Structure formats: structure tokens, C-alpha cells
Amino acid sequence: MKNSSRKLLSRLLLAGLFATLLAGGAYAGELEDKGFEIAARSDRSDRGFTDSVVDMKMILRNAHGQETTRTLALKTLEIPDEDVGDKSLIVFYTPADIYGTALLSYAKILDPDDQWLYLPALKRVKRISSVNKSGPFVGSEFAFEDFTSLELNKFTYKYIGEEVCGDFTCDVVERFPRYENSGYTKQIAWIDQTVFQLRKVDFYDRKGALLKTLKLEDYREYDGGYWRAQTLRMENHLTGKSTDLIYSDYAFKTGLQDNDFQKGVLRRVR
């Protein structure tokens, strides 16, 4: 083969490779855009609830099936701006040894979430360090970051495909934390195509191994078209432990204000 022919062939091969890379990059971008669109549709489907109050039962289950039950309440204040996270307050009522324990959370986007834990036995408010948010919340299989990390813009997304999930067809989307010190390298979320709600989430640890699975069950529609799961079940695949959160009826637009979510309320909530 003459040198001129070899050069022409090399150029053609390089051009073909470059075109393939460009096409692959465009396709990857389309998957990322579609993943974000699906996640945004789910997140925005429940916008406008203003605030909510709900009583909950927490059931901790060890690897042998033995159970411990706690009762608590959750208050949430919606922040309409998608670049600012919601605020929430959790208060425990039983058992007696943790009565009055409270967690106040200000969800952020890329900055570390602000979280404060009040421990009545010590009569002190403890700020949760950003590097400790992957730790277990009061001995449950939920981490501190699980209560604040679902803000839309905390993640980048990639569409994987669709699957049957129970009685629904779900879009399957990978999401990758954008914020520092997450305990997860990625999460895989199943979002139904009917009412656009989360049905399942797989959590992968810092080594990339499947750590936990969250299942969201028994969704109910409340006035105003707000969908809420009545049962959240988190299973730890490494330890065999699980934690259920069972929600009672929600109340929306109860008149909660920013004052109800200040650090000073932690010592007074009961």
C-alpha cells in the first residue's frame, strides 16, 4: 500500500473514531437529561404543600427478627426555591429513655446540611458534623443524610431504562451525590410512571457495593394531590437489620412558620 493510501486510510479511521466518540457523548448526555427530567417530574409533583405534620412509628428489627418500637413525630416546612432545601424537625416520644430527643435539619444543596441533635439526658444540643452524616440515626438503618438528601439538585442523574415494579411500570434512574461526604457513591431509584413517586431506592456504599434498599409502600393521595407513602422499609444487606417507618395520617398547611424550626426550639419540644 502506498504512503498516500495509508495516510488516507488513517484519516478515515480517525474520523470514524471521532464521530463514534461524539455520538456516544451525545447519547450519554441524552440519558443524563432524561434522568434529570424524570427526577424533576417526581420532585415537582408534590410541590406546594407548604408544611406538613405526621405521627410515625419506627420499628427496628435485628438480624434475628427481634423488634424494638419507637414513636415520633415529623414536621416539615417547604421552601419553594429549588436551590434551597426544606426544613424538618423530628421529635421522639417513646420509649421513655429517649423521650424528647429531637433532630432539626436544614437541607442544603451542595453545602453540608445543617443538622442539630438534642439529647435530653445530656441536656445539650449537638451539631452533626458533615463527615458524620452517613452514620446511623438513633441506631436505625437510616443515616442522618437520608432525612435531608432527596433535594432535586443534590444529584446528577442518568436514565437506565424501565422495569415492572409491583403493579406499576417504573423508570429506573441512577443518581450520584454532588455534595461532599456522602456515605453513598450512587443510588438507583425506581419512579413509577403513573403518579411519579419513588417506589424503591438501592444505596451503594463508598466501595461501590450494594449497602441498603429502601422500599416505599402504601401510597395515599391527600387533599391537594399530595402523594405520601405510609410505610418506608430500609433493609441493610450487610447486617441483615432493617428499620420500618410507619406514617399515620398527614396534615398539610397547618400554619407552621420558620420560627418553629429554629435551634432554640429543640430544648422545648415535647
ChimeraX attribute file (.defattr): number of C-alpha atoms within 10 A of each C-alpha:
attribute: neighborCount
match mode: 1-to-1
recipient: residues
	/A:1	5
	/A:2	6
	/A:3	8
	/A:4	9
	/A:5	10
	/A:6	11
	/A:7	11
	/A:8	11
	/A:9	12
	/A:10	12
	/A:11	12
	/A:12	12
	/A:13	12
	/A:14	12
	/A:15	12
	/A:16	12
	/A:17	12
	/A:18	12
	/A:19	12
	/A:20	12
	/A:21	12
	/A:22	12
	/A:23	12
	/A:24	12
	/A:25	12
	/A:26	12
	/A:27	12
	/A:28	14
	/A:29	13
	/A:30	14
	/A:31	18
	/A:32	19
	/A:33	16
	/A:34	17
	/A:35	22
	/A:36	22
	/A:37	15
	/A:38	20
	/A:39	29
	/A:40	15
	/A:41	15
	/A:42	19
	/A:43	17
	/A:44	12
	/A:45	14
	/A:46	15
	/A:47	13
	/A:48	15
	/A:49	19
	/A:50	16
	/A:51	20
	/A:52	18
	/A:53	20
	/A:54	16
	/A:55	18
	/A:56	23
	/A:57	18
	/A:58	22
	/A:59	19
	/A:60	20
	/A:61	19
	/A:62	15
	/A:63	11
	/A:64	8
	/A:65	11
	/A:66	10
	/A:67	13
	/A:68	12
	/A:69	13
	/A:70	17
	/A:71	17
	/A:72	21
	/A:73	18
	/A:74	18
	/A:75	22
	/A:76	23
	/A:77	23
	/A:78	20
	/A:79	18
	/A:80	13
	/A:81	8
	/A:82	14
	/A:83	14
	/A:84	16
	/A:85	24
	/A:86	20
	/A:87	23
	/A:88	23
	/A:89	24
	/A:90	22
	/A:91	24
	/A:92	24
	/A:93	16
	/A:94	16
	/A:95	13
	/A:96	9
	/A:97	11
	/A:98	16
	/A:99	18
	/A:100	23
	/A:101	24
	/A:102	27
	/A:103	25
	/A:104	23
	/A:105	26
	/A:106	20
	/A:107	24
	/A:108	21
	/A:109	21
	/A:110	15
	/A:111	12
	/A:112	18
	/A:113	21
	/A:114	16
	/A:115	23
	/A:116	19
	/A:117	21
	/A:118	22
	/A:119	18
	/A:120	16
	/A:121	11
	/A:122	8
	/A:123	10
	/A:124	12
	/A:125	18
	/A:126	13
	/A:127	13
	/A:128	17
	/A:129	13
	/A:130	17
	/A:131	12
	/A:132	14
	/A:133	21
	/A:134	17
	/A:135	17
	/A:136	14
	/A:137	16
	/A:138	11
	/A:139	10
	/A:140	20
	/A:141	24
	/A:142	23
	/A:143	17
	/A:144	22
	/A:145	24
	/A:146	16
	/A:147	16
	/A:148	22
	/A:149	19
	/A:150	16
	/A:151	17
	/A:152	20
	/A:153	21
	/A:154	21
	/A:155	20
	/A:156	17
	/A:157	25
	/A:158	23
	/A:159	23
	/A:160	16
	/A:161	13
	/A:162	15
	/A:163	14
	/A:164	12
	/A:165	15
	/A:166	9
	/A:167	7
	/A:168	14
	/A:169	15
	/A:170	23
	/A:171	22
	/A:172	25
	/A:173	25
	/A:174	22
	/A:175	23
	/A:176	17
	/A:177	21
	/A:178	16
	/A:179	16
	/A:180	11
	/A:181	17
	/A:182	21
	/A:183	20
	/A:184	19
	/A:185	18
	/A:186	23
	/A:187	20
	/A:188	20
	/A:189	23
	/A:190	25
	/A:191	26
	/A:192	24
	/A:193	15
	/A:194	9
	/A:195	15
	/A:196	21
	/A:197	22
	/A:198	24
	/A:199	21
	/A:200	21
	/A:201	20
	/A:202	18
	/A:203	21
	/A:204	18
	/A:205	16
	/A:206	14
	/A:207	10
	/A:208	11
	/A:209	14
	/A:210	18
	/A:211	17
	/A:212	22
	/A:213	20
	/A:214	22
	/A:215	17
	/A:216	19
	/A:217	16
	/A:218	11
	/A:219	16
	/A:220	13
	/A:221	11
	/A:222	13
	/A:223	10
	/A:224	10
	/A:225	14
	/A:226	16
	/A:227	16
	/A:228	19
	/A:229	18
	/A:230	17
	/A:231	19
	/A:232	19
	/A:233	19
	/A:234	23
	/A:235	21
	/A:236	19
	/A:237	13
	/A:238	10
	/A:239	12
	/A:240	13
	/A:241	19
	/A:242	23
	/A:243	23
	/A:244	23
	/A:245	21
	/A:246	18
	/A:247	19
	/A:248	14
	/A:249	13
	/A:250	18
	/A:251	15
	/A:252	20
	/A:253	13
	/A:254	12
	/A:255	10
	/A:256	17
	/A:257	13
	/A:258	10
	/A:259	9
	/A:260	18
	/A:261	19
	/A:262	14
	/A:263	16
	/A:264	11
	/A:265	15
	/A:266	25
	/A:267	16
	/A:268	8
	/A:269	15
	/A:270	13
